[in-house]
Amino acid sequence: MKIMKYSLMISGVYLLTGCLGGQPSIPKVEEAEVNKYEKAYMAEYETIKKQNENYKPSFKWVQPKNKKEECKIYVGINPNDDKTIKSGYSLLWDGECKDGFAYGLGREIENTMLENLQQIGFYENGKAVDYCVVFDPINNWEVNGECSYDFNRPDHYVKTLINEKNGDLQISYEFGIKASRNNAQMIMKTYPFYNQIDYLKVYPNFSYVIADKTRDEFDDKSYIFGIKDHKNGQLNGFGFQKSKAGYMSSGEVIGGRIVRAVELPESYINRGNAIFSEIKNEANIALNAQRKALNIKEKYKNQICKDSIKIDFMDNDEYKAICKEDEKIAELKIKIDAKLAQINQAKQAKREQMSQERLVQVREAEAMAAQRRAAAAEEANNQAAWDSVNRSIQNMNNNMQMQQLNNNLMMYNFMPKRHDVYLH
């Protein structure tokens, strides 16, 4: 059975907090400087490729336990930990055999101590050709897509992972292309219960990571772009983010910490957008591959899900569990709807809380404005009162001066009119 590996590195990235771009004091980095991290990572990647240029996937031809005639199947193995020789290992095949190999439409069922891997496809010479469906009912994941068995040719795939522990249901959908000898893995990952989409271009030593938050009404960011180092799992390099208001902020990050805000050259922003488009394109190809793989699965189910079909090499109900997928999907939908209802209820509560907080802020602003108006009015009233007092004092002064003048005039009238008497 073909081994499929996945290396998701993030579920979300927060590069910068606050709007750092557009300020006069922020330095602008040139093309040579902004490329230094990627240049070092790509040089390291080329070294890794040279070290692994002679690598060939390990496999064995395994005879299915339930077949008496020779009917070998290709099984990928770890040469340092061969699962096929361990206790509890078994391989079953329910299709035809031709020239000593598995042939035609069928399913291989591989049991180990930890997994129950099953693969459906059209087989030639012991391998599924073109498209196949791989799933593990124990660990609750399924992969639909291309099947090439060639390390030089990457496969497009869609992976569904359902995880339910202690009543908490988590689901993720992964679309993209696997890594190959000369190509990076590219993944678009979505989550029904989270308003974020992750995009990753994954090399052995580093990844480009993009978080799309456009659907998250409670986050002011729309897109975040950065570089992740696989040695320490931290962002390391230049990155940028765009807010929903249209502001762009960018900076240099070392070991997950922002060391400075910078203005990036337009070419670097364009490169991030190009990687974004590249990943989305591979995801669209993966969706097309999924449709073809699911068509094969449906043909297989039509072949074995008849009441007349009985098998004796394993429990018949377990073998036909695949025929009751619609019932399982209906049960899963009920759980999904219930969790979405809880999430929407929590969102509504948060909206109401935010609305209440905004109302309080408005009221506080209005109260402050009213206080300022009252203070201004009080100050104006105080000034008017002082003006009134001043006028009263002035009037009193004027009256006193007039009275004094009258008194002086009366004394003047009674005084003798002599030229040697002075009027004071």
Secondary structure, DSSP 8 states (H G I E B T S, - for coil): ----------S------S--TT-TTS-B--HHHHTHHHHHHHHHHHHHHHHTTT----EEEE--TT-SS--BEEEE-BTTB-GGGSTT-EEEE-SEEETTEEEEEEEEEEE-SS-EEEEEEEEETTEEEEEEEEEETTTTEEEEEEE---TTS--EEEEEEEEEETTEEEEEEEEEE---SS--EEEEEE-TTSS-EEEEEE-SSEEEEEEE-TT-TT-SEEEEEEEEETTTTEE-EEEEEEETTS-EEEEEEETTEEEEE-B--HHHHHHHHHHHHHHHHHHHHHHHHHHHHHHHHHHHHHHH-STT---SSS-HHHHGGGGGHHHHHHHHHHHHHHHHHHHHHHHHHHHHHHHHHHHHHHHHHHHHHHHHHHHHHHHHHHHHHHHHHHHHHHHHHHHHHHHHHHHHHHHHHHS---TTS---
